Amino acid sequence: MQSTSKTRNPLDLTGDDFAAMMAEIVPQLSAFLDRLPESGISFPSGATAFLNQNSDVAAQPPAEHARPLRELLDVIVQAAENDTNAPSGGALAFIPGSGLVASSAADLIAGVFNRYTALSVVSPAMVALEAEVLRWLVSLMGLPETSGGLLTSGASMAIFSAVVCARNRLPENFLNGVVYTTDQTHHCLSKAMRLAGFPSTALRRVPTDDGWRMSVRALYGMIAEDRAAGYIPLCIAANAGTTNTGTIDPLDDVAAVAQEEDLWFHVDAAYGGFFQLTDRGKKRLSGIEHADSIALDFHKGMFLPFGTGCLLVRDREILHHAHSGDDASYLRDLQGHDSNDVYLPDFGETSPEFTRPNRGLRVWLPLHLHGVAAFREALDEKLDLAEHVYHALRKMPQIQVLVEPELSVVAFYCRDANGSRTEEDIATEELVRSVNLAGRVYLATTRIHERTVARIAILNVRTTAAIIEDTLSMIRTYVEEKAAVDAALT
């Protein structure tokens, strides 16, 4: 019988095996990156069509025995081509994710080394790299050195943890606690509150001004009314760049209310927070430094692949208290070990996760490889492009722009000669469909105060001035042709 020590385990690749695998994978990815500047936006043809075309592999359960990598790569590439091309510079809908390649390389490195980063004593060096990223973020946002943070799977999980931190200020029976925000806030806040155990009535919608910013006067009144009714005002959740229009709430004024009323001050900066790197963004985000918690999303303002959010909390002890669990007896051998004299967080005790990927590397590597200035310049370019779009659309008499962009989202709708909102809604939807049909860019609509509004969200690292000019040209052509048809019918 052959010795088991000499039997090859097919799951355990050698260095040569790995190099051979990469020799097949890298050319496919390199070809995709080379095509990307001209690839435009593809729209999904549906799962059924894809599975039918690849029924020999994709539509079957895993085979008992190995399949050739090349065959599997063909399926993966076809699957990617079937789906919306999110890394394209033409991705102008929602808030795009660019898929920065350096971050993807870091994920590969992190996956192969496979270090466990929930406990600093196990991987002190990798935890130190992640902690340095968090300290840089704390400084960037103007928070004190007592602050702490964690990298999450996205802003949704960051906001969930922020709600849990705020909830810990309440008695165990917290059902009378209420949170104040506006109707422009991302829906992940209401989802986070539901997951944290709050009833649906706990979320108060504060009226907004003409620019869709939180009304401080209305906020004061609602807090007073709730206290009188026996509710416990808990938290104000302000926006540092809404998804709909990129609007920034009056952060300084809201912070003053939170301090005066002794409320937790949360800032959803998932979209807009990293504009703090720019001079214009820092001025417009004034007041964010007073936050008790800040949610950020690296796939937005830092162009990383989907899957890296961040929560910063002004007092890291609150973050730890809100997320730490009971002692685990199976970890007793690690207790009492101190990795070194530098403060290193145990992310398993400051996060809902105890098993987590090494997220720090996917942020640390791009920052050091490209330098902070490269990100600052890219964000400044997006602000410039948004201003250009705003002024270009204002010159089109058939278009009404909602507000001058504070960040990089421009919201607008089509005007109707008779002022019919129904006709304006229809025309706006038709405009977006017409532009998207060309397959070069992708716009989206939203509903704001019972009106259909089109959005151009400029936050993809590959969105260039040429792509923006092409978009404006398609919009101009549509509205001019529609105006001509309408004139002929009157």
C-alpha positions as CSV (number, residue, x, y, z in Angstrom):
1,M,0.0,0.0,0.0
2,Q,1.3,3.4,-0.9
3,S,2.3,5.7,2.0
4,T,-0.3,8.4,2.6
5,S,2.6,10.9,3.2
6,K,3.5,10.6,-0.5
7,T,0.0,10.8,-1.9
8,R,-0.7,14.0,-3.7
9,N,-3.6,16.1,-2.4
10,P,-5.2,17.7,-5.4
11,L,-6.7,20.5,-3.3
12,D,-3.3,21.6,-2.0
13,L,-1.6,23.4,-4.9
14,T,2.1,23.8,-5.1
15,G,3.8,27.0,-6.2
16,D,4.2,25.6,-9.7
17,D,0.5,24.7,-9.8
18,F,-0.4,28.2,-8.7
19,A,1.8,29.7,-11.3
20,A,0.3,27.5,-14.0
21,M,-3.2,28.5,-12.9
22,M,-2.3,32.2,-13.0
23,A,-0.8,31.8,-16.4
24,E,-4.4,30.9,-17.7
25,I,-6.3,33.4,-15.5
26,V,-4.2,36.5,-15.9
27,P,-4.5,36.7,-19.8
28,Q,-8.3,36.6,-19.5
29,L,-8.3,39.4,-17.0
30,S,-5.8,41.4,-18.8
31,A,-7.9,41.2,-22.0
32,F,-10.9,42.3,-20.1
33,L,-9.0,45.4,-18.7
34,D,-7.8,46.2,-22.2
35,R,-11.4,46.1,-23.6
36,L,-12.8,48.0,-20.7
37,P,-12.3,51.6,-21.9
38,E,-14.4,50.9,-25.0
39,S,-16.7,48.2,-23.7
40,G,-19.6,50.5,-22.6
41,I,-22.4,49.1,-20.5
42,S,-23.9,45.7,-21.2
43,F,-27.3,44.7,-19.9
44,P,-28.1,41.3,-18.5
45,S,-29.8,38.9,-21.0
46,G,-31.1,36.8,-18.1
47,A,-29.9,33.8,-16.1
48,T,-32.0,31.3,-18.2
49,A,-30.3,32.2,-21.5
50,F,-26.9,32.1,-19.9
51,L,-27.5,28.7,-18.2
52,N,-28.9,27.3,-21.4
53,Q,-25.8,28.3,-23.4
54,N,-23.5,26.8,-20.8
55,S,-25.7,23.8,-19.7
56,D,-22.7,21.4,-19.8
57,V,-21.1,23.1,-16.9
58,A,-23.0,26.0,-15.4
59,A,-26.4,24.4,-15.3
60,Q,-25.2,21.2,-13.7
61,P,-24.2,20.3,-10.2
62,P,-20.4,20.1,-9.5
63,A,-18.9,17.1,-11.3
64,E,-17.5,14.2,-9.3
65,H,-14.1,14.6,-11.0
66,A,-12.1,17.6,-12.0
67,R,-12.8,19.8,-15.1
68,P,-10.2,21.7,-17.1
69,L,-9.6,25.3,-15.8
70,R,-9.8,26.7,-19.3
71,E,-13.3,25.2,-19.7
72,L,-14.4,26.8,-16.4
73,L,-12.8,30.1,-17.2
74,D,-14.8,30.3,-20.4
75,V,-18.0,29.9,-18.4
76,I,-16.9,32.6,-15.9
77,V,-16.0,35.1,-18.6
78,Q,-19.4,34.5,-20.4
79,A,-21.1,35.0,-17.0
80,A,-19.3,38.3,-16.5
81,E,-20.2,39.4,-20.1
82,N,-23.8,38.6,-19.5
83,D,-24.1,40.9,-16.5
84,T,-24.1,44.7,-16.2
85,N,-20.6,46.0,-16.7
86,A,-20.2,47.9,-13.4
87,P,-16.5,48.8,-13.9
88,S,-17.2,50.7,-17.1
89,G,-16.7,54.4,-17.2
90,G,-20.2,54.6,-18.6
91,A,-21.7,53.5,-15.3
92,L,-23.5,56.7,-14.4
93,A,-26.5,55.1,-12.5
94,F,-26.8,54.7,-8.8
95,I,-23.3,55.2,-7.2
96,P,-20.9,53.1,-9.2
97,G,-18.2,50.7,-8.1
98,S,-15.0,51.0,-10.2
99,G,-13.3,47.8,-9.2
100,L,-9.8,49.2,-8.7
101,V,-7.4,46.5,-9.8
102,A,-4.8,47.1,-7.1
103,S,-7.4,46.2,-4.5
104,S,-8.3,43.0,-6.4
105,A,-4.6,42.0,-6.4
106,A,-4.5,42.7,-2.6
107,D,-7.5,40.3,-2.2
108,L,-5.6,37.6,-4.0
109,I,-2.6,38.1,-1.8
110,A,-4.7,38.1,1.3
111,G,-6.5,35.0,0.3
112,V,-3.3,33.0,-0.4
113,F,-1.7,34.1,2.9
114,N,-5.0,33.6,4.6
115,R,-4.2,35.3,7.9
116,Y,-6.9,35.5,10.6
117,T,-7.4,39.1,11.6
118,A,-10.3,39.0,14.1
119,L,-7.8,38.7,17.0
120,S,-4.6,40.8,16.9
121,V,-2.6,38.2,18.9
122,V,-2.9,35.8,16.0
123,S,-2.0,38.2,13.2
124,P,-0.5,41.3,14.8
125,A,1.3,42.5,11.7
126,M,-1.7,42.3,9.4
127,V,-3.9,43.8,12.0
128,A,-1.4,46.6,12.4
129,L,-1.7,47.4,8.7
130,E,-5.4,47.6,8.9
131,A,-5.3,49.6,12.1
132,E,-3.0,52.1,10.3
133,V,-5.6,52.5,7.6
134,L,-8.3,53.2,10.3
135,R,-6.0,55.7,12.0
136,W,-5.5,57.5,8.7
137,L,-9.3,57.6,8.2
138,V,-9.9,59.0,11.8
139,S,-7.4,61.8,11.0
140,L,-8.9,62.5,7.6
141,M,-12.4,62.9,9.1
142,G,-11.1,65.1,11.9
143,L,-12.0,62.7,14.7
144,P,-10.1,62.5,18.0
145,E,-7.4,59.9,18.8
146,T,-9.9,58.1,21.1
147,S,-11.8,57.1,18.0
148,G,-11.8,53.6,16.6
149,G,-13.3,51.8,13.6
150,L,-13.7,48.6,11.6
151,L,-13.8,47.7,8.0
152,T,-17.1,46.0,7.0
153,S,-18.6,44.3,3.9
154,G,-20.2,47.6,3.0
155,A,-22.0,50.7,4.3
156,S,-25.1,48.7,5.2
157,M,-23.2,46.7,7.8
158,A,-21.4,49.8,9.0
159,I,-24.7,51.6,9.6
160,F,-26.1,48.5,11.3
161,S,-23.1,48.6,13.7
162,A,-23.6,52.4,14.2
163,V,-27.2,51.8,15.2
164,V,-26.1,49.1,17.7
165,C,-23.6,51.6,19.2
166,A,-26.2,54.3,19.5
167,R,-28.8,51.8,21.0
168,N,-26.4,50.9,23.8
169,R,-27.1,54.4,25.3
170,L,-30.6,53.3,26.0
171,P,-32.0,51.0,28.7
172,E,-32.5,47.3,27.9
173,N,-36.1,48.1,27.0
174,F,-35.2,50.5,24.1
175,L,-38.4,50.3,22.1
176,N,-39.3,53.9,22.9
177,G,-36.1,55.2,21.3
178,V,-36.4,57.2,18.1
179,V,-34.0,58.2,15.3
180,Y,-34.3,61.3,13.2
181,T,-33.4,61.5,9.5
182,T,-34.9,62.7,6.2
183,D,-36.7,61.0,3.4
184,Q,-33.5,61.3,1.3
185,T,-31.6,58.9,3.5
186,H,-30.6,55.5,2.1
187,H,-33.0,52.7,2.9
188,C,-30.3,50.7,4.7
189,L,-30.9,52.9,7.8
190,S,-34.4,51.6,8.2
191,K,-33.2,48.1,7.5
192,A,-30.4,48.4,10.1
193,M,-32.9,49.7,12.7
194,R,-35.2,46.7,12.0
195,L,-32.3,44.3,12.4
196,A,-31.3,46.0,15.6
197,G,-34.8,45.4,17.0
198,F,-36.5,48.8,16.7
199,P,-40.1,49.0,15.6
200,S,-40.9,50.7,12.3
201,T,-42.3,53.7,14.1
202,A,-38.9,54.5,15.7
203,L,-37.7,56.2,12.5
204,R,-38.7,59.9,12.2
205,R,-38.6,61.6,8.9
206,V,-37.5,65.2,9.3
207,P,-38.8,67.6,6.7
208,T,-36.3,69.1,4.2
209,D,-35.7,72.5,2.7
210,D,-35.9,73.4,-1.0
211,G,-32.4,71.8,-1.5
212,W,-33.5,68.5,0.2
213,R,-31.4,69.2,3.3
214,M,-32.6,68.4,6.8
215,S,-34.6,71.3,8.4
216,V,-33.0,72.1,11.7
217,R,-36.0,74.0,12.9
218,A,-38.3,71.1,12.2
219,L,-35.8,68.8,13.9
220,Y,-35.9,70.8,17.1
221,G,-39.7,70.7,17.1
222,M,-39.9,66.9,16.5
223,I,-37.5,66.2,19.3
224,A,-39.5,68.4,21.7
225,E,-42.8,66.7,20.7
226,D,-41.3,63.2,21.2
227,R,-40.0,64.0,24.6
228,A,-43.4,65.3,25.6
229,A,-45.0,62.2,24.3
230,G,-42.7,59.9,26.4
231,Y,-40.4,58.8,23.6
232,I,-36.6,58.8,24.0
233,P,-34.8,60.8,21.3
234,L,-31.7,58.7,20.6
235,C,-29.9,59.6,17.4
236,I,-29.8,62.0,14.5
237,A,-28.7,60.4,11.2
238,A,-27.5,63.1,8.8
239,N,-26.4,62.7,5.2
240,A,-23.0,63.6,3.8
241,G,-24.1,63.1,0.2
242,T,-27.5,61.5,-0.5
243,T,-27.9,58.9,-3.1
244,N,-30.7,60.8,-4.9
245,T,-29.0,64.1,-5.4
246,G,-25.7,64.2,-3.5
247,T,-27.1,66.6,-1.0
248,I,-25.2,67.3,2.2
249,D,-27.3,68.0,5.3
250,P,-26.2,71.1,7.4
251,L,-23.7,69.0,9.4
252,D,-22.5,71.8,11.7
253,D,-26.1,72.8,12.7
254,V,-27.2,69.3,13.1
255,A,-24.2,68.5,15.3
256,A,-25.1,71.5,17.5
257,V,-28.6,70.1,17.9
258,A,-27.2,66.7,18.8
259,Q,-24.9,68.2,21.4
260,E,-27.6,70.4,22.9
261,E,-30.1,67.6,23.1
262,D,-27.6,64.9,24.1
263,L,-28.3,62.7,21.0
264,W,-26.0,60.4,19.1
265,F,-24.9,62.1,15.9
266,H,-24.4,59.7,13.0
267,V,-23.3,60.8,9.6
268,D,-23.9,58.6,6.5
269,A,-20.9,59.5,4.4
270,A,-20.9,56.2,2.4
271,Y,-21.1,58.2,-0.8
272,G,-19.6,61.6,0.0
273,G,-17.2,61.0,2.8
274,F,-14.0,60.6,0.8
275,F,-14.5,63.9,-0.9
276,Q,-13.0,65.1,2.4
277,L,-9.7,64.5,0.6
278,T,-10.4,67.5,-1.7
279,D,-10.4,71.2,-0.7
280,R,-14.0,71.7,-2.0
281,G,-15.2,68.5,-0.3
282,K,-13.7,69.4,3.0
283,K,-15.4,72.8,3.0
284,R,-18.8,71.3,2.1
285,L,-18.5,68.5,4.7
286,S,-17.7,70.9,7.5
287,G,-19.2,69.5,10.7
288,I,-18.5,65.8,10.0
289,E,-15.7,66.0,12.6
290,H,-18.4,66.3,15.3
291,A,-19.9,62.9,14.5
292,D,-20.2,60.1,17.0
293,S,-20.2,57.7,14.1
294,I,-19.4,57.9,10.4
295,A,-20.2,55.3,7.7
296,L,-18.0,55.2,4.7
297,D,-17.9,53.0,1.5
298,F,-14.6,52.4,-0.3
299,H,-16.2,51.1,-3.4
300,K,-17.7,54.5,-3.9
301,G,-15.3,57.4,-3.3
302,M,-12.1,55.3,-3.3
303,F,-13.1,53.2,-6.4
304,L,-12.5,49.8,-4.8
305,P,-14.4,46.6,-5.7
306,F,-17.7,46.0,-4.0
307,G,-17.4,44.7,-0.4
308,T,-15.4,47.2,1.6
309,G,-17.3,49.6,3.9
310,C,-16.1,51.3,7.1
311,L,-17.5,52.5,10.4
312,L,-15.7,55.1,12.5
313,V,-16.8,55.7,16.1
314,R,-15.7,58.7,18.1
315,D,-15.2,56.6,21.3
316,R,-13.7,53.2,20.5
317,E,-14.8,51.9,23.9
318,I,-18.4,52.2,22.9
319,L,-17.7,50.3,19.7
320,H,-16.1,47.5,21.7
321,H,-18.9,47.5,24.4
322,A,-21.6,47.3,21.7
323,H,-20.1,44.3,19.9
324,S,-18.1,42.3,22.4
325,G,-19.4,38.9,23.5
326,D,-18.9,36.6,26.4
327,D,-15.5,34.9,27.0
328,A,-14.9,31.9,24.7
329,S,-13.3,29.1,26.6
330,Y,-11.8,27.6,23.5
331,L,-9.7,30.8,23.2
332,R,-8.3,30.6,26.7
333,D,-4.8,29.8,25.3
334,L,-4.7,33.2,23.6
335,Q,-5.9,35.2,26.7
336,G,-3.2,37.2,28.4
337,H,-1.0,37.3,25.3
338,D,-0.1,40.8,24.3
339,S,1.2,41.1,20.7
340,N,3.2,44.3,21.5
341,D,3.0,47.6,23.2
342,V,1.2,49.3,20.2
343,Y,-2.6,49.5,20.5
344,L,-4.1,46.9,18.2
345,P,-7.8,46.3,18.1
346,D,-9.4,42.9,18.2
347,F,-11.8,43.3,15.2
348,G,-13.8,40.2,16.4
349,E,-14.7,42.2,19.5
350,T,-15.7,45.4,17.6
351,S,-17.7,43.9,14.8
352,P,-20.7,41.5,14.3
353,E,-18.2,39.2,12.5
354,F,-15.8,36.9,14.2
355,T,-14.7,35.2,11.0
356,R,-13.7,37.9,8.5
357,P,-11.5,38.3,5.5
358,N,-8.3,40.4,5.7
359,R,-10.1,43.5,4.5
360,G,-7.3,45.9,5.5
361,L,-5.0,44.7,2.7
362,R,-7.4,45.6,0.0
363,V,-7.4,49.2,1.3
364,W,-3.8,49.5,2.4
365,L,-2.2,48.3,-0.8
366,P,-3.9,50.7,-3.2
367,L,-3.3,53.7,-0.9
368,H,0.4,53.0,-0.7
369,L,0.8,51.8,-4.3
370,H,-0.9,54.8,-5.9
371,G,-0.5,57.4,-3.2
372,V,-3.2,59.6,-1.7
373,A,-2.7,62.3,-4.2
374,A,-3.9,60.1,-7.0
375,F,-7.2,59.5,-5.3
376,R,-7.5,63.3,-4.5
377,E,-7.0,64.2,-8.1
378,A,-9.5,61.6,-9.3
379,L,-12.1,63.0,-6.9
380,D,-11.4,66.6,-7.9
381,E,-11.9,65.5,-11.6
382,K,-15.4,64.0,-10.7
383,L,-16.4,67.3,-9.0
384,D,-15.3,69.2,-12.2
385,L,-17.2,66.9,-14.4
386,A,-20.4,67.2,-12.3
387,E,-20.2,71.0,-12.5
388,H,-19.7,70.8,-16.2
389,V,-22.8,68.6,-16.6
390,Y,-24.8,70.9,-14.4
391,H,-24.0,74.0,-16.5
392,A,-24.5,72.1,-19.8
393,L,-27.9,70.8,-18.8
394,R,-29.0,74.3,-17.6
395,K,-28.4,75.6,-21.1
396,M,-31.0,73.1,-22.5
397,P,-34.5,74.8,-22.2
398,Q,-36.2,71.4,-22.2
399,I,-34.3,70.3,-19.1
400,Q,-34.8,71.4,-15.4
401,V,-31.9,70.7,-13.1
402,L,-33.0,70.3,-9.5
403,V,-30.0,71.8,-7.6
404,E,-26.4,72.7,-8.2
405,P,-24.4,69.6,-7.2
406,E,-22.6,69.7,-4.0
407,L,-20.7,66.5,-4.9
408,S,-20.9,64.5,-8.1
409,V,-24.6,63.6,-8.7
410,V,-26.7,65.8,-11.0
411,A,-30.4,65.3,-10.8
412,F,-32.8,66.7,-13.5
413,Y,-36.0,66.1,-15.4
414,C,-37.7,66.9,-18.7
415,R,-39.9,70.0,-18.9
416,D,-43.3,69.9,-20.4
417,A,-44.5,72.9,-22.3
418,N,-47.9,72.7,-20.5
419,G,-46.4,72.0,-17.1
420,S,-47.9,68.6,-16.8
421,R,-46.0,66.6,-14.2
422,T,-47.3,63.3,-15.7
423,E,-46.0,64.2,-19.1
424,E,-42.7,65.3,-17.6
425,D,-42.4,62.0,-15.8
426,I,-43.0,60.1,-19.0
427,A,-40.6,62.2,-20.9
428,T,-37.9,61.8,-18.3
429,E,-38.3,58.0,-18.3
430,E,-38.2,57.9,-22.1
431,L,-35.0,60.1,-22.1
432,V,-33.2,57.6,-19.8
433,R,-34.3,54.6,-21.8
434,S,-33.2,56.3,-25.0
435,V,-29.8,57.1,-23.7
436,N,-29.3,53.6,-22.1
437,L,-30.5,51.9,-25.4
438,A,-27.2,53.0,-27.1
439,G,-25.3,50.8,-24.6
440,R,-22.5,53.2,-24.0
441,V,-23.6,54.7,-20.7
442,Y,-26.2,53.8,-18.1
443,L,-28.4,56.4,-16.3
444,A,-31.1,55.7,-13.7
445,T,-34.2,57.4,-12.5
446,T,-35.5,58.0,-9.0
447,R,-38.6,59.4,-7.4
448,I,-38.3,62.6,-5.3
449,H,-41.4,64.2,-3.8
450,E,-43.7,62.4,-6.3
451,R,-41.6,63.4,-9.3
452,T,-39.6,61.1,-11.6
453,V,-36.0,62.4,-11.8
454,A,-33.1,61.3,-13.9
455,R,-29.6,61.1,-12.3
456,I,-26.1,61.3,-13.6
457,A,-23.8,59.9,-10.9
458,I,-20.2,60.6,-11.7
459,L,-18.0,58.5,-9.5
460,N,-16.3,55.8,-11.6
461,V,-12.6,56.1,-11.9
462,R,-12.9,55.4,-15.6
463,T,-15.5,58.1,-16.4
464,T,-13.8,60.6,-18.6
465,A,-14.7,64.0,-20.1
466,A,-15.3,62.2,-23.4
467,I,-17.9,59.9,-21.9
468,I,-19.6,62.8,-20.3
469,E,-19.7,64.8,-23.6
470,D,-21.2,61.7,-25.3
471,T,-23.8,61.5,-22.6
472,L,-24.7,65.2,-22.9
473,S,-24.9,64.9,-26.7
474,M,-27.4,62.0,-26.4
475,I,-29.5,64.0,-24.0
476,R,-29.4,67.0,-26.2
477,T,-30.4,65.0,-29.3
478,Y,-33.3,63.4,-27.5
479,V,-34.8,66.6,-26.0
480,E,-34.4,68.6,-29.3
481,E,-36.0,65.8,-31.4
482,K,-38.8,65.6,-28.9
483,A,-39.3,69.3,-28.9
484,A,-39.5,69.2,-32.7
485,V,-42.1,66.5,-32.6
486,D,-44.2,68.3,-30.0
487,A,-44.1,71.5,-32.0
488,A,-45.3,69.7,-35.1
489,L,-48.2,68.2,-33.2
490,T,-49.5,71.6,-31.9
